[in-house]
Amino acid sequence: MTNISGPPKTRVEFMTIAAREALRMGNAEIVGGFIRDWVIRGEIDIKNGTPKDIDLRLWKGFDINLYVRNCEQWGLKRDDRGLNLGFVTPSGDWFFIDYIFTESFEQGGDLGIDLDVNSFAVSADKGLHKRAYLHRPLCKTYGNIKRKVAYLIEIDPHKNRCDYMEKRVEKMKNRGWKVIRASSLKENCACKR
């Protein structure tokens, strides 16, 4: 994550502070688009709201209330807007924290991801690392992120995930990403059979 000199001013700087506070507390790792778009690509896309949120994977012992208090010490105000957890910056910009406790992951049996470019995480003990889709070389996935090329992993989702997957692919394409195997989704999706 980028260095912030002086007090945070922008929405992304406050998001970076919120991410660092989670890591500082332990029992947490940052996953998802914040890693892909901001940490690796350094991309700020105001038009598309990138980065839009921070996704956290939490373990038992992570204290949400203490986390909120730590973030508030930076001038953030809690404003959930019907979501898990949201903050407003002193300048009025809003962002949210989407979190899931690892026990919920384990009940599902895996750490499933839809695109190879969503397989990275940052944790205090491991730094930037792959959390899923481990058999694909790290340098290949990292290179794909830098080139805005996503490899679609889940080409035959269950019926209840077809629409979700199609929207995810379309969203990535609209943001300038090339999605490899996107046509396979239309052929293999369970709702198409």
Salt bridges, closest charged atoms under 4 A:
GLU21 OE1 - ARG24 NH2 2.72
GLU29 OE2 - ARG57 NH1 3.28
GLU29 OE1 - HIS129 NE2 3.14
ASP37 OD1 - ARG36 NE 2.91
ASP37 OD2 - ARG175 NH2 2.81
GLU43 OE2 - ARG41 NH2 3.24
GLU43 OE2 - LYS148 NZ 3.29
GLU43 OE1 - ARG175 NH2 3.83
ASP53 OD2 - LYS52 NZ 3.31
ASP79 OD2 - ARG81 NE 3.04
ASP80 OD1 - ARG78 NE 2.97
ASP114 OD2 - ARG168 NE 2.65
ASP116 OD2 - ARG136 NE 3.23
GLU154 OE1 - ARG161 NH2 3.00
GLU166 OE2 - LYS192 NZ 2.98
